[in-house]
Amino acid sequence: LQDFSGFMYRQLYEHPAVLDANHEAVALMRGLFLHYVKHPDAMGRKARERIPEEGLMRTVCDYVAGCTDRYALEECQKYGIGA
């Protein structure tokens, strides 16, 4: 089991191509998070309605976490995040 786990980390999880893609994805999500913090009106109505009770940061965090990959990429493109 340890041999398999080590193999998976070396060949997949920590492979440079995977790490680069992960770092890029994290940067995009961070940019999207910061955008919504500055422009909460850009989020959906239901999310905006949660701000008074749950706070801006928690609401934005949940909103970004709930984005599909496709939607997050479309939003990044729409707002020039990562361009």
C-alpha positions in Angstrom: 0.0 0.0 0.0 2.8 2.4 0.8 4.5 1.6 -2.5 1.2 2.4 -4.3 0.7 5.6 -2.3 4.2 6.8 -3.0 3.8 6.0 -6.7 0.5 8.0 -6.9 2.1 11.0 -5.2 5.2 10.9 -7.5 3.4 10.2 -10.7 0.1 12.0 -10.3 -0.5 14.2 -7.3 2.9 15.9 -7.3 3.6 15.6 -11.0 4.8 19.1 -12.3 2.0 19.3 -14.9 -0.7 18.6 -12.2 0.9 21.0 -9.7 1.0 23.7 -12.4 -2.7 23.2 -13.2 -3.6 23.2 -9.5 -1.7 26.4 -8.8 -3.4 28.1 -11.8 -6.9 26.9 -10.6 -6.2 28.2 -7.1 -5.1 31.6 -8.4 -8.3 31.8 -10.5 -10.5 30.9 -7.5 -8.7 33.4 -5.3 -9.2 36.1 -7.9 -12.9 35.2 -8.2 -13.3 35.2 -4.4 -11.6 38.7 -4.2 -13.8 40.0 -7.0 -17.0 38.9 -5.3 -15.8 40.4 -2.0 -15.3 43.7 -3.7 -18.5 43.4 -5.9 -21.0 41.3 -4.0 -23.7 42.5 -6.3 -22.1 40.2 -9.0 -23.3 37.1 -7.1 -26.7 35.6 -7.4 -29.7 37.0 -5.6 -29.9 34.1 -3.1 -26.3 34.5 -2.1 -26.6 38.3 -1.7 -29.6 37.7 0.6 -27.4 35.5 2.9 -24.9 38.3 3.5 -26.6 40.0 6.5 -27.0 36.8 8.4 -23.8 34.9 7.4 -21.4 37.7 6.6 -19.8 38.7 3.4 -16.7 36.5 3.6 -18.6 33.3 4.5 -21.2 34.0 1.8 -18.6 34.6 -0.9 -16.6 31.5 0.2 -19.7 29.3 0.0 -20.7 30.9 -3.4 -17.3 30.3 -4.9 -17.1 26.7 -3.5 -20.4 26.0 -5.1 -19.4 27.1 -8.6 -19.0 24.5 -11.2 -15.7 24.5 -13.0 -17.4 25.8 -16.2 -19.2 28.6 -14.4 -16.1 29.7 -12.5 -14.1 29.8 -15.7 -16.9 31.8 -17.4 -17.0 34.2 -14.5 -13.2 34.7 -14.5 -13.4 35.4 -18.2 -16.3 37.8 -17.8 -14.5 39.8 -15.1 -11.0 39.5 -16.6 -9.6 37.4 -13.8 -6.4 35.7 -14.6 -6.2 37.4 -18.0 
